[in-house]
């Protein structure tokens, strides 16, 4: 073979290797965000700086939400089933455990009965708290032993999402089917109040000072403001369109609200309890996760198949990552 031909072939091979070597997760891959994708029955480990990610299929169908352990080693993904909230379909009963370093599911926690486990939180006591829609409960799990510890009744249909206070003494569930919020005494493991809100509600969050709980009315474009000291509905925040998920910025000044059908992110001034601005995002925004340093918000856009990265100083979308239709739950990887 002539020398010129040899080098030409080398350059061709290098080019082919370059094209096919551009996988979702390159060798320098450093995942910082876990995204649950319902339609793909998977989780995606995302490097938010480069926009690359690794897709890991769950063993069962399907997860909606996730939690990452404090040390960043493990992720817990409740397996809800093949239906949507309140709709016919299978009832999941497990929590799948992902080893983040190896990017493999390595274990499963069985709740012992069909439950439709959905939202999962870590309490300061080190226990896992998981909403179980079928049981109208919050299930308490010891992650060290994988054992079921207790069931906390919510006394309401489709207890969907859960917010915990920082001290772990109180919890609040949004009960989609009942249109209510249940206040829980976590230590006593009992419901202490049921707060009627609307015909149908959706997700839930706490203000930074924990004085208020927010949940979205699904018939009227407004957010319920519940006072935690009294466990009573205090006020309404009017929105441009139907709200969905909420998250307070770390400085406590703003509340971010996904407007799922409006394809926007609303920014509520918590001093005036009014919408100060809106930001255009891809279709079907659902969940909001604030960066640990507070300067960025990540927004999962279910219909648009995107992860939107929003600059909270400039109030604009900084970057979009194409994670595919069905993008849903978010969790930060320390």
N, C-alpha and C positions, 0 to 999 in steps of 0.2 A: 504493500500500500504506500502511495506517495505521501510524503510528510504533510503537504498542504491538505490532502484529502483527510488524513488522520485528524488534524486539528479542526477541520470543518465539522467532522463527525462528533468530536468532543464538544464543540460549542452547541451543536444540535441537541446532544444528550443532556448537556447542562440546562438548556432551555426547557426541555421536556421535564426534567427533574424539578426545575423551578416552578413550573405550572402545577404539576401534580403534588408538589410538596407543600402547597399552600392549603393546608387542612384547616379545619375549624380552630384547632388548638396547636400552634407552633411550639417548638421546643422551649421557647422563652415565655410560655403561657403562664400568667399569674392571675388566676380567677379571684375576683373580689365581690362578685355578686352571684347569687343563685336565683334563677328564674324558673318557675314552674310553668310548663306549657301543657295545657289541657288537651289540645287537639293532637299533639305529638306523643301524648302519654310519656312524658319525659321531664327531666330537669336539665337546665342549661347552665353551665358554669362559665361565667362571662368575665373576660378581662375588659373592664369598662374603658381603659385608656386606649387599647388597640382596637376594640370592637370585635375581637375574636372570641369564640366560645367553643366549648365541648358539650355535645348533647349526650345524655346518659338516659336510656329508656328505663322507666320504672318497671317492676316485675308484674304489677297488676294495674288495672284501669280504675280510675285515674286520679291523680293528685291535683289539688287546687292551690294549696298553701304549703309553706315550709318554714322550718326553724333551723338555724345553725347554732351549734354549741359555742359556748364562750371562748373555747380555745381554738375554734375554727377547724376542728378535726372532723366532726360528724354533722350531717344534716338529717333532719327528721321530716319525712313527707307523709302526712296522713292520706290514705287512699280512700277517696270519697265514693267512687263508683262511677257508672257510665251515664248518670243523669245530672240534671240541674236541680237546684234547690226547690223542693216541693213538687218535683215532677216524678213520674213513674220511672223505674229503672233499678239497677242493682244497688245493694247497700254494702259499702265497704266496711271492713272490720279490722284493718291493720294499719300500722305505721311502718313505713320502710325506712331503713337507716343507710345513708350513703357515706362511704369513706371518701372524703374530698380529695385526699392526696392520691389515692389509687383510681379515683373516678369510677368507683364500682359500688353497687348496693351490696352490703355485706351481711345484713341481718334484718329481722322483722319482729315487731311487737304486735302480738295478737290481742285485741281488746276483749276477746271471748264471746262476742256476739255481734250481729249486724248493727252498725252504729252510724254510718255516714260521717266519719270523723272529718272535720273540716279545718278549723283554725287552731293553731298550736302555739302556745306561749311557754316560756321558761320563767318559773317563779324564783324569787330570791332564795327560796328554800331548796332550790336545785331540782324540784319536781317539774314534770311536764303537765300542762293543763290543755286539754283538747276538747273542743266542742263536739258533741255527738248529737246530731239532729234527730235521729230516730229515737234515741232514748230520752230526749228533752233534758240533757244533762251536760255537765262538763266533767270529763273523765280525768282522773289524776293518776299519773304514771311515774314510777321511779325509773329514770333512764339507766341507772347503774345495774339494776336487777331485771329490768324489763317487766316488772310486776305491776299489776293494777293495784292502786292504793285505795281509791275511793271514787264515788260518783257524787257530784254535787248537782242536785235537781235545780232546773231553771223554771219548771212549771209552765213552760210555754213551748209552742210549736216552732220547729226549725231554728233552734238556737245556733246561729250561723257564725258570728264573729265574736271575739273576746278581747277585752282590754283589761289589763291588770295595773293596779297602782304600783308605784316603785317599791313600797314596803311589802307588797304581796298580801296585804290584809283584805283588800276589796277587789272584786272583779265585776265586770259589766258585760252582758251579752246582748247582741242585737238579735231579736227573735223575728225572723222574716215573716213567717206565717201568721204570727199573732200581732204583728205591728207594734211591738213593745220592746222595752229594755228591762232586763232583770238585773238587779243589784245583788251581788253575792258576798256573803261573809266567808272568805276563803279559809280562815282558821277554824270556824265552826262548821264549815262545809254545808252551808244552807243558804237558801234564798231569803233575803231580808226585805225586798220590795220588788214589785212589778209595776213599771211605769208605762201606761198606755201612751202611744205616740201617734200612730196613723193606721190606716188599713194594712199597709205593707211598708216595712222599713228595710234598710240594707245595712251597710257596714257601720263600724263604731270606732271612736277614738276618744282619748282624754286630752284636755288642755295640759300644757306643761306644768301649770300650778295645781293641776288635778281638781280644780274647782268645778269643771264642767265636763260633761260627756256629750258628744255630738253623734247623731245618727240621721240618715237621710230618708225623708218621706219619698215613696216611689210613685205617688199619684200627683203630688203638688210639688213644684220646684222650691223646696225649702228644707232647711236643716233644723232639727230639734235641738235645743240647748237645754240640757238637764243639769240641775244643780246637785252636786254630789253630797252637799251637807244635808239636804232635805230629801233627796231622791224624788224630786218633783220637776215636771216640765216648767222651765222658767221663761223661755222665749223661743222665737223662730227667727232664723236668718233666711231672707228671701234670696233665691238664686235665679240666674238667667234661664236655666233648664234643669231637668231632674238631676239631683246629685247622686253620688254613689259612694266612693271611698273618701276618707278624710285623713289628714295628718297635720299636726301643728309643727311649725318651724321651731328649732331648738331655742330661739330667743323668746318664744312665747307670744310673739306679736301677731303672727299670721297663721291662718288655717287654710291649708290647701284642700281643694275639693275637686274630685274628678266629675265632670259632667259627661256621662257615658254617651248619651244620644246627641249631645251638643258638640262632642269632639273638642272639648276645651278643658283647661285646668283653671278653676276659679281661685282667686286669692282673696280671702276674707280678712279684713282688719278686725282683730278681736277687741279693739278698743271701742269701735263704733258698731261692731257686729253687722257690718255691711260689706258687700263685695267691692273691693277696690280696683280690681282689674281681672282680665281673663287672658289666657295664653292658648293659642291654637296648638293642638297636639293631634297625632294620628287617631284613627277611628277607634271608638270603644275603650276609652281610658277607664281603668278599673282601680288599680292599687297604687299607692304612693309610699315610697320609702325615702326618708331623709338620710343623706350621707352623715356618718358619725361626726364630721367636722361642721356640719350644718350649712355648707355653702352650695349644695346641689341636692336636687330631688330627682329620684328615678320614678318614672311613671310607666306602668305596664299598659299597653294598648292592645286589647284582646282582638278586636276586629281588624285593626290595621297591621297587626303582626309586628309591632315595633316596641322597642324599649326606648322611651324618650328621656334624655338627660337634660334637666332644666337648671339653668343658672339662676340661683335665687337672689343674686345681686342685680343682674341685668334684666331679670324676669323674662327670659327667652329660652327657647330650646337650643341647647348647645350642640347636641349630637343625637342622631337616631341610629339604633342598632337593629338590624332586621333579624328578629328572633322567631318569626313565623306566627301565623294566626293561632290564637289560643293562649297567647302570652298572658300570664295571670299573676300568681303569688311571687313575692320578692323577699329575699333575705340577704343581709350583708354578711360577707365572709371576713372575719377579723384577720 
